[in-house]
């Protein structure tokens, strides 16, 4: 089943994100290589695809896991958590309807 991992950043998280980004992206690439990643990306803090110094307000990952517990464990191990990027993370079941 798919699960949505919805994360909210702490204020002014850009420098923290940049430090942990390579490890964060490597985990997403592994999900992609396994065919389990539906979509992943950050939420720009402003209405722009390139927010520059404004940075990001959070992230969304939708990926396939065997259970909610496995999805939560994967989310809990995100390098952005250790780096202090996220102030909260919510993991929910997700049902793909369209396209």
N, C-alpha and C positions, 0 to 999 in steps of 0.2 A: 504494500500500500504506500501511497505517497503521503508525505508529511510536510507541512509548511513550518519553517523555522523563521520566526519574525523577531528581529533584534532591534533594539533602540540604543543608540549611542549616548555616551555621556556628552555634555557640552564640550565643544572645541576638541573633538577627537581626532582631527586629521593627522597630527604628528604621531599619535599612538597607532593609528591605522597604518601609516606608512612603515613603521617599524615592524609590525607583525604581518604585513600583507603577503610577503612571499610564502610563509608557512600556511597562512589562511588559504591562499589560492592553490597551493599544492594539494590540500585536502579536497578542494572542490574538483581539481583536475583528476584526482583518484576516483571520485564518484562518477565523473564524466566517463572515464576510461572503462569503468565497470557497467556503463549503460544505465546508471541509477539517477542521474541528475536531469531534472526537467528544466529548471531555470535557476539562476543565481545572479544577484547583483545588489549594489548599494542604492539607497534612496538619497539623491542629492538634497542638500539642505536648502537649496534655492531652485527655482523653476528653470533649470538649465542642465543639459546633458554633461556639461563641463563646469562644475560649480567652483573650481579654483580654490581659493583660500576659504570659501564658505564651508567646504567639505561636505560631509554626509551626515544624515540624521539616523541612519540605521541600515539594515540589510534584510533581504529576503532570499531564502534558499528553499526550493521545493525539490525534494529528492525521495527516492524509494528506500524504505527500510522494512525489516520484517515485523517490527512492532513499534509502538509509541515509546516504549522503554529504550529500544535501540536508537531511535531518532533522538531522544532526549540525551542519551549518553554521548552520541556523536556531537550534538550541539554543545554540551557541557565541556567537551574537550577542544573547542575552537580556540586557536591561538589569540583571537581578539578578546576572549574572556580573560585569559592570563595577562594580556597587555593592558587591560583596563578600558578597552574600547566600548564595551557594551555595559549599559546600566540595567538592562533587562532583556530576557530572551523567553519567547513563548513558542512552544511546539504544539502543533495541532494536526490532527488527521486532515488530509486534503483529497478531495475527489475531483479528478479531471473530467470536465464535461465538454468543453470546447477548446480548441477546434477539433 
